[in-house]
Amino acid sequence: MTNPSDKIPTFQVDSTESAYAKLTAHAQTIEQLLTVPWISTDQNVVGALDELLGTIYSLIIAQHLGYKDRVGEPIVISPIKARANAVGNGVIRMSGTWMAGYYMNSGIYRTASLYHRVLKIVTGNKGRIGTLTPIAQQQFATEWEPGKTWTPTNLELVRKEANRLKHVEKGLYTSRGMYQQNALNAVDELIELLKAWCAHRQITMAVTSKTSAV
């Protein structure tokens, strides 16, 4: 029997191209973080990095398939009807702008869920996003990256977009509420927070280990 995975194509993107450069660099960061012993055994961090890699996959595929921003424009019905007809006849098309939107939504959902989860991880608290964000910002500026600030502007836009998809009856029918660049920038914000926290924890653990050995 033929393995179905043998029929699934791969594609190459130019990691130096502006549309992919940051995302592929973030994937390399994830790989590097997973080589750190304590990170590779921390279920919370590994789970978040796994989800984050999925976000990167989704956003890369959305770009590859020609994602187009739809701010201020309603959903067009004809592509939905065409897709439904094709699927009804057993034809699963993996290209086109509708699929690009599908992967963008996947990236949005993943990023929104990670926003809260990562805040819980780095602050060590279980509160809501509105409670945890100022805590993370204070620790970022005073402990993890002294003198620098962390502002989750794009993560907030992604969170609101995901909430519209989940809770508003018409979803994103009339318009999307954010641009593709906002989704990319939100990943930047997550990576920035995670890297700073991981680096600080690594130093703290080394100091603690050295002190204990004395």
BELVEN-V806027 format. One record per backbone hydrogen bond with DSSP energy under -0.5 kcal/mol. CO is the residue of the C=O (numbers start at 1). NH is the residue of the N-H. E is the energy in kcal/mol with one decimal. If there is no record, write none. Layout:
co = [CO	CO]
nh = [NH	NH]
e = [E	E]
//
This chain:
co = [3	4	5	7	13	14	17	17	18	20	21	22	23	24	25	26	27	28	29	30	32	33	36	37	39	41	42	43	44	45	46	47	48	49	50	51	52	53	54	55	56	57	58	59	60	61	62	63	70	70	76	77	77	78	79	80	81	82	83	84	85	86	86	87	90	91	96	97	98	99	100	101	102	103	104	105	106	107	108	109	110	111	112	113	114	115	116	117	118	119	120	128	128	129	131	132	133	134	135	136	137	138	139	139	140	141	145	150	151	152	153	154	155	156	157	158	159	160	161	162	163	163	164	168	170	173	179	179	180	181	182	183	184	185	186	187	188	189	190	191	192	193	194	195	196	197	198	199	200	201	202	203	204	205	206	207	208	209	210	211]
nh = [6	7	8	9	15	17	20	21	22	24	25	26	27	28	29	30	31	32	33	34	35	36	40	41	42	43	46	47	48	49	50	51	52	53	54	55	56	57	58	59	60	61	62	63	64	65	67	66	73	176	80	80	81	82	83	84	85	86	87	88	89	89	91	90	92	93	100	101	102	103	104	105	106	107	108	109	110	111	112	113	114	115	116	117	118	119	120	121	122	123	124	131	132	133	135	136	137	138	139	140	141	142	143	144	145	147	148	152	153	156	157	158	159	160	161	162	163	164	165	166	167	168	168	171	173	75	182	183	184	185	186	187	188	189	190	191	192	193	194	195	196	197	198	199	200	201	202	203	204	205	206	207	208	209	210	211	212	213	214	214]
e = [-2.0	-1.5	-1.0	-0.6	-0.9	-1.7	-1.8	-2.4	-0.5	-2.7	-1.9	-2.6	-1.8	-1.6	-1.9	-2.2	-2.1	-2.3	-2.7	-2.0	-1.2	-1.5	-2.5	-0.7	-1.4	-0.8	-2.8	-2.2	-1.9	-2.6	-2.5	-2.0	-2.4	-2.3	-1.7	-1.8	-2.2	-2.5	-2.4	-2.5	-2.3	-2.6	-2.4	-2.0	-2.7	-2.3	-2.1	-1.6	-1.3	-1.8	-0.6	-0.6	-2.1	-2.4	-2.4	-2.7	-2.4	-2.2	-3.0	-2.4	-1.0	-0.7	-3.0	-2.1	-0.7	-0.8	-1.7	-2.2	-1.9	-2.3	-2.0	-2.5	-1.9	-2.3	-2.3	-2.7	-2.3	-2.5	-2.6	-2.2	-2.3	-2.2	-1.1	-1.9	-3.5	-1.6	-2.1	-2.1	-2.8	-1.9	-1.7	-0.8	-2.6	-2.7	-0.7	-2.6	-2.6	-2.2	-2.4	-2.6	-2.1	-1.8	-2.7	-2.3	-3.2	-2.4	-2.5	-0.5	-1.3	-2.0	-1.3	-2.4	-2.5	-2.2	-2.1	-2.6	-2.2	-1.9	-2.0	-1.9	-3.0	-0.5	-1.4	-1.8	-2.4	-2.1	-0.8	-1.2	-1.8	-2.7	-2.0	-1.3	-1.6	-2.0	-1.9	-2.7	-2.6	-1.9	-2.7	-2.8	-1.8	-2.3	-2.8	-2.5	-2.1	-2.6	-2.3	-1.9	-2.6	-2.7	-1.9	-2.5	-2.3	-2.4	-2.3	-2.5	-2.3	-1.3	-0.8	-0.6]
//
